[in-house]
Amino acid sequence: MDIENGFDFLRVYNGPSTASPLLASLTGTSSTPFNFTGTGGCLTLRFTSDAGVRGFGWWGILGCQPANCNGNLPASDQCTSSPAICDLNGYCGSTSGWYTPDNMNLGVSQGGPFCAAAGVGSIENNSWIKFIPNSTNATISFTSSACTSTNVGVQAAIFSTPDCSSFSLITCTSQATGQGIASMSGTTFIPGNTYYIMIDGYAGNSCQYSVAATSGVAVSSIVATSTVICNG
């Protein structure tokens, strides 16, 4: 947001009109995103400006908060709050407008490693989940569908990171030619370590997606050899 401080205002109301409760009256310049949720399913935004100083303006992303899918928690808008998914096989989600850019420095246009080899990988609406592999080799495929733009799909990457600040790219995939199935494989996983999957809509595309973990990240089975269970 870049509007004239004290003279131009963006007001946010919790409801269908300006008679609804006022959530915020914003003015001035800020590079930090504001987040507002309409408790009744509606938000009203009113922007007023005088004829004096003209700034860049403001932009926002409007969307509905993702819901659980197949019993799994929805992906997080931020790496630091990524939900841990025990069994990735069958996980599903979306790259809806709810998601805002996180760690944009990973994008290839910012000099980051995200799908840099393919010359693509800008970050617009990425989200995060994390998992623990049970093998050094793992293959994960994404199937995207119901995309706003059917000419492209989603893009995804697996990273290792100790703090959601510094990242090492394991592998990535990018659907630059349309929605459908794309896979990515890694051979350097350390079983027991935590890894992060970042999913982003290609060029900000909004898609639904499902995950198939064909190897390396499935839940292991434990077979009991005795019916005696001791305390501790």
Sequence and secondary structure as in RCSB ss.txt:
>XXXX:A:sequence
MDIENGFDFLRVYNGPSTASPLLASLTGTSSTPFNFTGTGGCLTLRFTSDAGVRGFGWWGILGCQPANCNGNLPA
SDQCTSSPAICDLNGYCGSTSGWYTPDNMNLGVSQGGPFCAAAGVGSIENNSWIKFIPNSTNATISFTSSACTST
NVGVQAAIFSTPDCSSFSLITCTSQATGQGIASMSGTTFIPGNTYYIMIDGYAGNSCQYSVAATSGVAVSSIVAT
STVICNG
>XXXX:A:secstr
 B  TTT EEEEESSSSTTS EEEEE SB SS      TTS  EEEEE  SS    B           BTTB   
BSSGGG  B S  TT EEE  TT    SGGGBGGGT  BTGGGT    SS EEEEE  SSS EEEEEEEES SST
T  EEEEEEE SSSSS EEEEEEE  S SSEEEEEES   TTS EEEEEEEGGG   EEEEEEEESSS      S
 S     
